[in-house]
Amino acid sequence: MVIKATQMRIPFLVSRSGLTKMGHEIAARIGITMIGRAVNRHYLLFTGRHRFVKTTMPTALA
C-alpha cells in the first residue's frame, strides 16, 4: 500500500490495523505520513510527525 500511495502521490496513509517494518521504512524514506491503529479519535502516528501540531483541547467549565 505504501508503494501504491507513493505512485499516486498521496501524502497520508491511514490504517485501522498496524503496519509492517518494510512499509514503515519506505514511508520514512519517501516522506509519507503513516497513521496506524486508527479507531475513532485514537491513532498511532508512525511517520510524518512534522505535519502535526499538538494542541490542547479546551475544557468545559461547569
PQR file with spaces between the fields and no chain letter, atoms N, CA, C, O and H, PARSE charges and radii, in Angstrom:
ATOM       1  N    MET     1       0.816   -1.200    0.000 -0.4000 1.5000
ATOM       2  CA   MET     1       0.000    0.000    0.000 -0.0000 2.0000
ATOM       3  C    MET     1       0.856    1.260    0.000  0.5500 1.7000
ATOM       4  O    MET     1       0.479    2.272   -0.591 -0.5500 1.4000
ATOM       5  N    VAL     2       1.998    1.199    0.656 -0.4000 1.5000
ATOM       6  CA   VAL     2       2.881    2.373    0.697 -0.0000 2.0000
ATOM       7  C    VAL     2       3.396    2.685   -0.703  0.5500 1.7000
ATOM       8  O    VAL     2       3.460    3.849   -1.098 -0.5500 1.4000
ATOM       9  H    VAL     2       2.304    0.377    1.135  0.4000 1.0000
ATOM      10  N    ILE     3       3.756    1.665   -1.441 -0.4000 1.5000
ATOM      11  CA   ILE     3       4.259    1.867   -2.806 -0.0000 2.0000
ATOM      12  C    ILE     3       3.156    2.435   -3.693  0.5500 1.7000
ATOM      13  O    ILE     3       3.415    3.337   -4.490 -0.5500 1.4000
ATOM      14  H    ILE     3       3.703    0.719   -1.120  0.4000 1.0000
ATOM      15  N    LYS     4       1.926    1.923   -3.570 -0.4000 1.5000
ATOM      16  CA   LYS     4       0.804    2.444   -4.349 -0.0000 2.0000
ATOM      17  C    LYS     4       0.533    3.898   -3.993  0.5500 1.7000
ATOM      18  O    LYS     4       0.291    4.714   -4.882 -0.5500 1.4000
ATOM      19  H    LYS     4       1.716    1.191   -2.922  0.4000 1.0000
ATOM      20  N    ALA     5       0.570    4.237   -2.702 -0.4000 1.5000
ATOM      21  CA   ALA     5       0.359    5.620   -2.281 -0.0000 2.0000
ATOM      22  C    ALA     5       1.443    6.527   -2.853  0.5500 1.7000
ATOM      23  O    ALA     5       1.164    7.654   -3.262 -0.5500 1.4000
ATOM      24  H    ALA     5       0.767    3.574   -1.980  0.4000 1.0000
ATOM      25  N    THR     6       2.661    6.040   -2.882 -0.4000 1.5000
ATOM      26  CA   THR     6       3.774    6.808   -3.449 -0.0000 2.0000
ATOM      27  C    THR     6       3.556    7.055   -4.933  0.5500 1.7000
ATOM      28  O    THR     6       3.759    8.170   -5.413 -0.5500 1.4000
ATOM      29  H    THR     6       2.887    5.124   -2.551  0.4000 1.0000
ATOM      30  N    GLN     7       3.149    6.033   -5.656 -0.4000 1.5000
ATOM      31  CA   GLN     7       2.922    6.170   -7.097 -0.0000 2.0000
ATOM      32  C    GLN     7       1.799    7.155   -7.405  0.5500 1.7000
ATOM      33  O    GLN     7       1.844    7.849   -8.421 -0.5500 1.4000
ATOM      34  H    GLN     7       2.984    5.127   -5.266  0.4000 1.0000
ATOM      35  N    MET     8       0.781    7.220   -6.525 -0.4000 1.5000
ATOM      36  CA   MET     8      -0.344    8.127   -6.733 -0.0000 2.0000
ATOM      37  C    MET     8      -0.127    9.481   -6.064  0.5500 1.7000
ATOM      38  O    MET     8      -0.999   10.349   -6.109 -0.5500 1.4000
ATOM      39  H    MET     8       0.744    6.656   -5.700  0.4000 1.0000
ATOM      40  N    ARG     9       1.038    9.657   -5.446 -0.4000 1.5000
ATOM      41  CA   ARG     9       1.415   10.910   -4.774 -0.0000 2.0000
ATOM      42  C    ARG     9       0.439   11.288   -3.657  0.5500 1.7000
ATOM      43  O    ARG     9       0.040   12.445   -3.529 -0.5500 1.4000
ATOM      44  H    ARG     9       1.746    8.952   -5.410  0.4000 1.0000
ATOM      45  N    ILE    10       0.067   10.302   -2.864 -0.4000 1.5000
ATOM      46  CA   ILE    10      -0.802   10.517   -1.718 -0.0000 2.0000
ATOM      47  C    ILE    10       0.092   10.712   -0.498  0.5500 1.7000
ATOM      48  O    ILE    10       0.885    9.823   -0.188 -0.5500 1.4000
ATOM      49  H    ILE    10       0.391    9.361   -2.969  0.4000 1.0000
ATOM      50  N    PRO    11      -0.005   11.845    0.208 -0.5600 1.5000
ATOM      51  CA   PRO    11       0.921   12.132    1.300  0.2800 2.0000
ATOM      52  C    PRO    11       0.596   11.449    2.630  0.5500 1.7000
ATOM      53  O    PRO    11       1.462   11.366    3.501 -0.5500 1.4000
ATOM      54  N    PHE    12      -0.651   10.952    2.802 -0.4000 1.5000
ATOM      55  CA   PHE    12      -1.064   10.324    4.059 -0.0000 2.0000
ATOM      56  C    PHE    12      -1.553    8.913    3.791  0.5500 1.7000
ATOM      57  O    PHE    12      -2.180    8.646    2.766 -0.5500 1.4000
ATOM      58  H    PHE    12      -1.354   11.019    2.094  0.4000 1.0000
ATOM      59  N    LEU    13      -1.263    8.010    4.722 -0.4000 1.5000
ATOM      60  CA   LEU    13      -1.754    6.644    4.647 -0.0000 2.0000
ATOM      61  C    LEU    13      -2.277    6.279    6.031  0.5500 1.7000
ATOM      62  O    LEU    13      -1.526    6.292    7.007 -0.5500 1.4000
ATOM      63  H    LEU    13      -0.753    8.227    5.555  0.4000 1.0000
ATOM      64  N    VAL    14      -3.565    5.953    6.117 -0.4000 1.5000
ATOM      65  CA   VAL    14      -4.204    5.645    7.392 -0.0000 2.0000
ATOM      66  C    VAL    14      -4.686    4.205    7.358  0.5500 1.7000
ATOM      67  O    VAL    14      -5.274    3.758    6.373 -0.5500 1.4000
ATOM      68  H    VAL    14      -4.175    5.942    5.325  0.4000 1.0000
ATOM      69  N    SER    15      -4.432    3.482    8.447 -0.4000 1.5000
ATOM      70  CA   SER    15      -4.826    2.083    8.539 -0.0000 2.0000
ATOM      71  C    SER    15      -5.504    1.820    9.879  0.5500 1.7000
ATOM      72  O    SER    15      -5.118    2.385   10.902 -0.5500 1.4000
ATOM      73  H    SER    15      -3.955    3.845    9.247  0.4000 1.0000
ATOM      74  N    ARG    16      -6.511    0.961    9.863 -0.4000 1.5000
ATOM      75  CA   ARG    16      -7.130    0.567   11.127 -0.0000 2.0000
ATOM      76  C    ARG    16      -6.268   -0.460   11.848  0.5500 1.7000
ATOM      77  O    ARG    16      -6.386   -0.627   13.061 -0.5500 1.4000
ATOM      78  H    ARG    16      -6.824    0.502    9.032  0.4000 1.0000
ATOM      79  N    SER    17      -5.411   -1.140   11.117 -0.4000 1.5000
ATOM      80  CA   SER    17      -4.515   -2.115   11.741 -0.0000 2.0000
ATOM      81  C    SER    17      -3.113   -1.529   11.828  0.5500 1.7000
ATOM      82  O    SER    17      -2.923   -0.329   11.630 -0.5500 1.4000
ATOM      83  H    SER    17      -5.314   -1.004   10.131  0.4000 1.0000
ATOM      84  N    GLY    18      -2.152   -2.361   12.120 -0.4000 1.5000
ATOM      85  CA   GLY    18      -0.764   -1.913   12.236 -0.0000 2.0000
ATOM      86  C    GLY    18      -0.098   -1.794   10.885  0.5500 1.7000
ATOM      87  O    GLY    18      -0.772   -1.700    9.860 -0.5500 1.4000
ATOM      88  H    GLY    18      -2.307   -3.336   12.282  0.4000 1.0000
ATOM      89  N    LEU    19       1.220   -1.796   10.880 -0.4000 1.5000
ATOM      90  CA   LEU    19       1.968   -1.715    9.640 -0.0000 2.0000
ATOM      91  C    LEU    19       3.189   -2.618    9.715  0.5500 1.7000
ATOM      92  O    LEU    19       3.558   -3.102   10.785 -0.5500 1.4000
ATOM      93  H    LEU    19       1.768   -1.873   11.713  0.4000 1.0000
ATOM      94  N    THR    20       3.803   -2.833    8.575 -0.4000 1.5000
ATOM      95  CA   THR    20       4.983   -3.688    8.527 -0.0000 2.0000
ATOM      96  C    THR    20       6.250   -2.850    8.665  0.5500 1.7000
ATOM      97  O    THR    20       6.238   -1.637    8.456 -0.5500 1.4000
ATOM      98  H    THR    20       3.504   -2.440    7.705  0.4000 1.0000
ATOM      99  N    LYS    21       7.314   -3.506    9.012 -0.4000 1.5000
ATOM     100  CA   LYS    21       8.603   -2.818    9.157 -0.0000 2.0000
ATOM     101  C    LYS    21       9.049   -2.255    7.810  0.5500 1.7000
ATOM     102  O    LYS    21       9.551   -1.133    7.734 -0.5500 1.4000
ATOM     103  H    LYS    21       7.323   -4.491    9.181  0.4000 1.0000
ATOM     104  N    MET    22       8.862   -3.040    6.747 -0.4000 1.5000
ATOM     105  CA   MET    22       9.263   -2.584    5.420 -0.0000 2.0000
ATOM     106  C    MET    22       8.429   -1.376    4.981  0.5500 1.7000
ATOM     107  O    MET    22       8.964   -0.432    4.400 -0.5500 1.4000
ATOM     108  H    MET    22       8.455   -3.951    6.808  0.4000 1.0000
ATOM     109  N    GLY    23       7.113   -1.403    5.259 -0.4000 1.5000
ATOM     110  CA   GLY    23       6.253   -0.275    4.923 -0.0000 2.0000
ATOM     111  C    GLY    23       6.661    0.982    5.674  0.5500 1.7000
ATOM     112  O    GLY    23       6.655    2.080    5.118 -0.5500 1.4000
ATOM     113  H    GLY    23       6.678   -2.170    5.731  0.4000 1.0000
ATOM     114  N    HIS    24       7.018    0.808    6.947 -0.4000 1.5000
ATOM     115  CA   HIS    24       7.471    1.936    7.760 -0.0000 2.0000
ATOM     116  C    HIS    24       8.760    2.526    7.198  0.5500 1.7000
ATOM     117  O    HIS    24       8.894    3.746    7.104 -0.5500 1.4000
ATOM     118  H    HIS    24       7.023   -0.085    7.398  0.4000 1.0000
ATOM     119  N    GLU    25       9.701    1.677    6.826 -0.4000 1.5000
ATOM     120  CA   GLU    25      10.983    2.154    6.284 -0.0000 2.0000
ATOM     121  C    GLU    25      10.787    2.898    4.973  0.5500 1.7000
ATOM     122  O    GLU    25      11.404    3.941    4.754 -0.5500 1.4000
ATOM     123  H    GLU    25       9.593    0.685    6.902  0.4000 1.0000
ATOM     124  N    ILE    26       9.933    2.372    4.095 -0.4000 1.5000
ATOM     125  CA   ILE    26       9.684    3.030    2.809 -0.0000 2.0000
ATOM     126  C    ILE    26       9.009    4.380    3.028  0.5500 1.7000
ATOM     127  O    ILE    26       9.400    5.379    2.423 -0.5500 1.4000
ATOM     128  H    ILE    26       9.432    1.525    4.272  0.4000 1.0000
ATOM     129  N    ALA    27       8.001    4.410    3.889 -0.4000 1.5000
ATOM     130  CA   ALA    27       7.278    5.666    4.151 -0.0000 2.0000
ATOM     131  C    ALA    27       8.200    6.722    4.744  0.5500 1.7000
ATOM     132  O    ALA    27       8.123    7.893    4.374 -0.5500 1.4000
ATOM     133  H    ALA    27       7.683    3.599    4.380  0.4000 1.0000
ATOM     134  N    ALA    28       9.066    6.315    5.655 -0.4000 1.5000
ATOM     135  CA   ALA    28      10.002    7.264    6.263 -0.0000 2.0000
ATOM     136  C    ALA    28      10.973    7.811    5.219  0.5500 1.7000
ATOM     137  O    ALA    28      11.299    8.999    5.227 -0.5500 1.4000
ATOM     138  H    ALA    28       9.128    5.363    5.955  0.4000 1.0000
ATOM     139  N    ARG    29      11.427    6.950    4.335 -0.4000 1.5000
ATOM     140  CA   ARG    29      12.383    7.368    3.303 -0.0000 2.0000
ATOM     141  C    ARG    29      11.725    8.291    2.276  0.5500 1.7000
ATOM     142  O    ARG    29      12.329    9.274    1.847 -0.5500 1.4000
ATOM     143  H    ARG    29      11.163    5.986    4.329  0.4000 1.0000
ATOM     144  N    ILE    30      10.489    7.975    1.881 -0.4000 1.5000
ATOM     145  CA   ILE    30       9.781    8.735    0.854 -0.0000 2.0000
ATOM     146  C    ILE    30       9.189   10.026    1.416  0.5500 1.7000
ATOM     147  O    ILE    30       9.133   11.038    0.717 -0.5500 1.4000
ATOM     148  H    ILE    30       9.999    7.176    2.230  0.4000 1.0000
ATOM     149  N    GLY    31       8.745    9.997    2.681 -0.4000 1.5000
ATOM     150  CA   GLY    31       8.153   11.175    3.297 -0.0000 2.0000
ATOM     151  C    GLY    31       6.646   11.098    3.442  0.5500 1.7000
ATOM     152  O    GLY    31       5.983   12.121    3.615 -0.5500 1.4000
ATOM     153  H    GLY    31       8.791    9.175    3.249  0.4000 1.0000
ATOM     154  N    ILE    32       6.094    9.880    3.372 -0.4000 1.5000
ATOM     155  CA   ILE    32       4.658    9.696    3.552 -0.0000 2.0000
ATOM     156  C    ILE    32       4.349    9.646    5.046  0.5500 1.7000
ATOM     157  O    ILE    32       5.089    9.041    5.822 -0.5500 1.4000
ATOM     158  H    ILE    32       6.632    9.049    3.231  0.4000 1.0000
ATOM     159  N    THR    33       3.257   10.283    5.437 -0.4000 1.5000
ATOM     160  CA   THR    33       2.808   10.232    6.825 -0.0000 2.0000
ATOM     161  C    THR    33       1.983    8.966    7.005  0.5500 1.7000
ATOM     162  O    THR    33       0.981    8.770    6.318 -0.5500 1.4000
ATOM     163  H    THR    33       2.657   10.775    4.806  0.4000 1.0000
ATOM     164  N    MET    34       2.409    8.101    7.936 -0.4000 1.5000
ATOM     165  CA   MET    34       1.692    6.855    8.203 -0.0000 2.0000
ATOM     166  C    MET    34       1.035    6.901    9.568  0.5500 1.7000
ATOM     167  O    MET    34       1.680    7.165   10.582 -0.5500 1.4000
ATOM     168  H    MET    34       3.224    8.260    8.494  0.4000 1.0000
ATOM     169  N    ILE    35      -0.276    6.637    9.570 -0.4000 1.5000
ATOM     170  CA   ILE    35      -1.059    6.577   10.794 -0.0000 2.0000
ATOM     171  C    ILE    35      -1.635    5.177   10.878  0.5500 1.7000
ATOM     172  O    ILE    35      -2.267    4.707    9.932 -0.5500 1.4000
ATOM     173  H    ILE    35      -0.801    6.423    8.746  0.4000 1.0000
ATOM     174  N    GLY    36      -1.425    4.507   12.000 -0.4000 1.5000
ATOM     175  CA   GLY    36      -1.906    3.136   12.157 -0.0000 2.0000
ATOM     176  C    GLY    36      -2.762    2.971   13.390  0.5500 1.7000
ATOM     177  O    GLY    36      -2.789    3.824   14.277 -0.5500 1.4000
ATOM     178  H    GLY    36      -0.911    4.889   12.768  0.4000 1.0000
ATOM     179  N    ARG    37      -3.461    1.851   13.425 -0.4000 1.5000
ATOM     180  CA   ARG    37      -4.354    1.504   14.537 -0.0000 2.0000
ATOM     181  C    ARG    37      -5.353    2.632   14.814  0.5500 1.7000
ATOM     182  O    ARG    37      -5.634    2.967   15.964 -0.5500 1.4000
ATOM     183  H    ARG    37      -3.439    1.158   12.704  0.4000 1.0000
ATOM     184  N    ALA    38      -5.880    3.205   13.732 -0.4000 1.5000
ATOM     185  CA   ALA    38      -6.813    4.326   13.836 -0.0000 2.0000
ATOM     186  C    ALA    38      -8.223    3.814   14.117  0.5500 1.7000
ATOM     187  O    ALA    38      -8.826    3.143   13.279 -0.5500 1.4000
ATOM     188  H    ALA    38      -5.652    2.933   12.797  0.4000 1.0000
ATOM     189  N    VAL    39      -8.740    4.130   15.289 -0.4000 1.5000
ATOM     190  CA   VAL    39     -10.098    3.774   15.681 -0.0000 2.0000
ATOM     191  C    VAL    39     -10.704    4.992   16.370  0.5500 1.7000
ATOM     192  O    VAL    39     -10.176    5.477   17.370 -0.5500 1.4000
ATOM     193  H    VAL    39      -8.250    4.675   15.970  0.4000 1.0000
ATOM     194  N    ASN    40     -11.814    5.480   15.826 -0.4000 1.5000
ATOM     195  CA   ASN    40     -12.478    6.679   16.337 -0.0000 2.0000
ATOM     196  C    ASN    40     -11.482    7.832   16.396  0.5500 1.7000
ATOM     197  O    ASN    40     -10.952    8.235   15.360 -0.5500 1.4000
ATOM     198  H    ASN    40     -12.242    5.086   15.013  0.4000 1.0000
ATOM     199  N    ARG    41     -11.217    8.371   17.583 -0.4000 1.5000
ATOM     200  CA   ARG    41     -10.290    9.504   17.695 -0.0000 2.0000
ATOM     201  C    ARG    41      -8.899    9.086   18.156  0.5500 1.7000
ATOM     202  O    ARG    41      -8.063    9.945   18.437 -0.5500 1.4000
ATOM     203  H    ARG    41     -11.648    8.044   18.424  0.4000 1.0000
ATOM     204  N    HIS    42      -8.640    7.812   18.238 -0.4000 1.5000
ATOM     205  CA   HIS    42      -7.351    7.307   18.702 -0.0000 2.0000
ATOM     206  C    HIS    42      -6.556    6.751   17.528  0.5500 1.7000
ATOM     207  O    HIS    42      -7.110    6.089   16.650 -0.5500 1.4000
ATOM     208  H    HIS    42      -9.319    7.114   18.010  0.4000 1.0000
ATOM     209  N    TYR    43      -5.267    7.022   17.521 -0.4000 1.5000
ATOM     210  CA   TYR    43      -4.399    6.532   16.451 -0.0000 2.0000
ATOM     211  C    TYR    43      -2.956    6.564   16.930  0.5500 1.7000
ATOM     212  O    TYR    43      -2.630    7.178   17.946 -0.5500 1.4000
ATOM     213  H    TYR    43      -4.817    7.560   18.234  0.4000 1.0000
ATOM     214  N    LEU    44      -2.104    5.889   16.172 -0.4000 1.5000
ATOM     215  CA   LEU    44      -0.664    5.945   16.404 -0.0000 2.0000
ATOM     216  C    LEU    44      -0.021    6.579   15.177  0.5500 1.7000
ATOM     217  O    LEU    44      -0.251    6.139   14.051 -0.5500 1.4000
ATOM     218  H    LEU    44      -2.369    5.390   15.347  0.4000 1.0000
ATOM     219  N    LEU    45       0.775    7.599   15.395 -0.4000 1.5000
ATOM     220  CA   LEU    45       1.477    8.280   14.316 -0.0000 2.0000
ATOM     221  C    LEU    45       2.861    7.660   14.195  0.5500 1.7000
ATOM     222  O    LEU    45       3.679    7.773   15.108 -0.5500 1.4000
ATOM     223  H    LEU    45       0.962    7.957   16.310  0.4000 1.0000
ATOM     224  N    PHE    46       3.124    7.000   13.061 -0.4000 1.5000
ATOM     225  CA   PHE    46       4.397    6.312   12.880 -0.0000 2.0000
ATOM     226  C    PHE    46       5.430    7.163   12.148  0.5500 1.7000
ATOM     227  O    PHE    46       6.592    7.200   12.554 -0.5500 1.4000
ATOM     228  H    PHE    46       2.460    6.908   12.320  0.4000 1.0000
ATOM     229  N    THR    47       5.035    7.838   11.090 -0.4000 1.5000
ATOM     230  CA   THR    47       5.953    8.720   10.359 -0.0000 2.0000
ATOM     231  C    THR    47       5.230   10.026   10.043  0.5500 1.7000
ATOM     232  O    THR    47       3.999   10.069   10.053 -0.5500 1.4000
ATOM     233  H    THR    47       4.092    7.808   10.759  0.4000 1.0000
ATOM     234  N    GLY    48       5.975   11.079    9.766 -0.4000 1.5000
ATOM     235  CA   GLY    48       5.392   12.356    9.392 -0.0000 2.0000
ATOM     236  C    GLY    48       5.014   13.233   10.564  0.5500 1.7000
ATOM     237  O    GLY    48       4.081   14.030   10.467 -0.5500 1.4000
ATOM     238  H    GLY    48       6.974   11.044    9.758  0.4000 1.0000
ATOM     239  N    ARG    49       5.718   13.100   11.662 -0.4000 1.5000
ATOM     240  CA   ARG    49       5.423   13.888   12.865 -0.0000 2.0000
ATOM     241  C    ARG    49       5.493   15.387   12.584  0.5500 1.7000
ATOM     242  O    ARG    49       4.808   16.169   13.244 -0.5500 1.4000
ATOM     243  H    ARG    49       6.476   12.453   11.741  0.4000 1.0000
ATOM     244  N    HIS    50       6.309   15.797   11.617 -0.4000 1.5000
ATOM     245  CA   HIS    50       6.467   17.219   11.304 -0.0000 2.0000
ATOM     246  C    HIS    50       5.195   17.855   10.740  0.5500 1.7000
ATOM     247  O    HIS    50       5.085   19.081   10.717 -0.5500 1.4000
ATOM     248  H    HIS    50       6.865   15.161   11.081  0.4000 1.0000
ATOM     249  N    ARG    51       4.235   17.050   10.286 -0.4000 1.5000
ATOM     250  CA   ARG    51       2.997   17.578    9.708 -0.0000 2.0000
ATOM     251  C    ARG    51       1.914   17.863   10.739  0.5500 1.7000
ATOM     252  O    ARG    51       0.867   18.411   10.397 -0.5500 1.4000
ATOM     253  H    ARG    51       4.325   16.054   10.305  0.4000 1.0000
ATOM     254  N    PHE    52       2.150   17.501   11.984 -0.4000 1.5000
ATOM     255  CA   PHE    52       1.140   17.659   13.023 -0.0000 2.0000
ATOM     256  C    PHE    52       1.597   18.676   14.062  0.5500 1.7000
ATOM     257  O    PHE    52       2.784   18.773   14.374 -0.5500 1.4000
ATOM     258  H    PHE    52       3.001   17.056   12.262  0.4000 1.0000
ATOM     259  N    VAL    53       0.646   19.427   14.587 -0.4000 1.5000
ATOM     260  CA   VAL    53       0.897   20.389   15.649 -0.0000 2.0000
ATOM     261  C    VAL    53       0.065   19.954   16.834  0.5500 1.7000
ATOM     262  O    VAL    53      -1.154   19.819   16.723 -0.5500 1.4000
ATOM     263  H    VAL    53      -0.318   19.348   14.334  0.4000 1.0000
ATOM     264  N    LYS    54       0.707   19.732   17.965 -0.4000 1.5000
ATOM     265  CA   LYS    54      -0.004   19.285   19.148 -0.0000 2.0000
ATOM     266  C    LYS    54      -0.685   20.470   19.811  0.5500 1.7000
ATOM     267  O    LYS    54      -0.048   21.472   20.133 -0.5500 1.4000
ATOM     268  H    LYS    54       1.697   19.841   18.056  0.4000 1.0000
ATOM     269  N    THR    55      -1.989   20.338   20.008 -0.4000 1.5000
ATOM     270  CA   THR    55      -2.751   21.375   20.683 -0.0000 2.0000
ATOM     271  C    THR    55      -3.501   20.738   21.849  0.5500 1.7000
ATOM     272  O    THR    55      -3.716   19.526   21.876 -0.5500 1.4000
ATOM     273  H    THR    55      -2.507   19.524   19.746  0.4000 1.0000
ATOM     274  N    THR    56      -3.886   21.553   22.788 -0.4000 1.5000
ATOM     275  CA   THR    56      -4.657   21.051   23.912 -0.0000 2.0000
ATOM     276  C    THR    56      -6.117   21.359   23.680  0.5500 1.7000
ATOM     277  O    THR    56      -6.464   22.414   23.149 -0.5500 1.4000
ATOM     278  H    THR    56      -3.712   22.538   22.765  0.4000 1.0000
ATOM     279  N    MET    57      -6.963   20.447   24.074 -0.4000 1.5000
ATOM     280  CA   MET    57      -8.409   20.629   23.940 -0.0000 2.0000
ATOM     281  C    MET    57      -8.892   21.548   25.054  0.5500 1.7000
ATOM     282  O    MET    57      -8.501   21.358   26.206 -0.5500 1.4000
ATOM     283  H    MET    57      -6.681   19.590   24.505  0.4000 1.0000
ATOM     284  N    PRO    58      -9.727   22.534   24.752 -0.5600 1.5000
ATOM     285  CA   PRO    58     -10.264   23.387   25.823  0.2800 2.0000
ATOM     286  C    PRO    58     -11.191   22.572   26.714  0.5500 1.7000
ATOM     287  O    PRO    58     -11.932   21.710   26.242 -0.5500 1.4000
ATOM     288  N    THR    59     -11.137   22.853   27.980 -0.4000 1.5000
ATOM     289  CA   THR    59     -12.001   22.148   28.916 -0.0000 2.0000
ATOM     290  C    THR    59     -13.287   22.920   29.118  0.5500 1.7000
ATOM     291  O    THR    59     -13.289   24.151   29.127 -0.5500 1.4000
ATOM     292  H    THR    59     -10.535   23.553   28.363  0.4000 1.0000
ATOM     293  N    ALA    60     -14.373   22.199   29.280 -0.4000 1.5000
ATOM     294  CA   ALA    60     -15.669   22.836   29.508 -0.0000 2.0000
ATOM     295  C    ALA    60     -15.822   23.180   30.976  0.5500 1.7000
ATOM     296  O    ALA    60     -15.595   22.340   31.847 -0.5500 1.4000
ATOM     297  H    ALA    60     -14.371   21.199   29.273  0.4000 1.0000
ATOM     298  N    LEU    61     -16.195   24.378   31.237 -0.4000 1.5000
ATOM     299  CA   LEU    61     -16.416   24.810   32.618 -0.0000 2.0000
ATOM     300  C    LEU    61     -17.876   24.561   32.989  0.5500 1.7000
ATOM     301  O    LEU    61     -18.777   24.914   32.229 -0.5500 1.4000
ATOM     302  H    LEU    61     -16.379   25.060   30.530  0.4000 1.0000
ATOM     303  N    ALA    62     -18.111   23.966   34.135 -0.4000 1.5000
ATOM     304  CA   ALA    62     -19.486   23.673   34.548 -0.0000 2.0000
ATOM     305  C    ALA    62     -20.077   24.786   35.361  0.5500 1.7000
ATOM     306  O    ALA    62     -21.228   24.695   35.787 -0.5500 1.4000
ATOM     307  H    ALA    62     -17.379   23.679   34.753  0.4000 1.0000
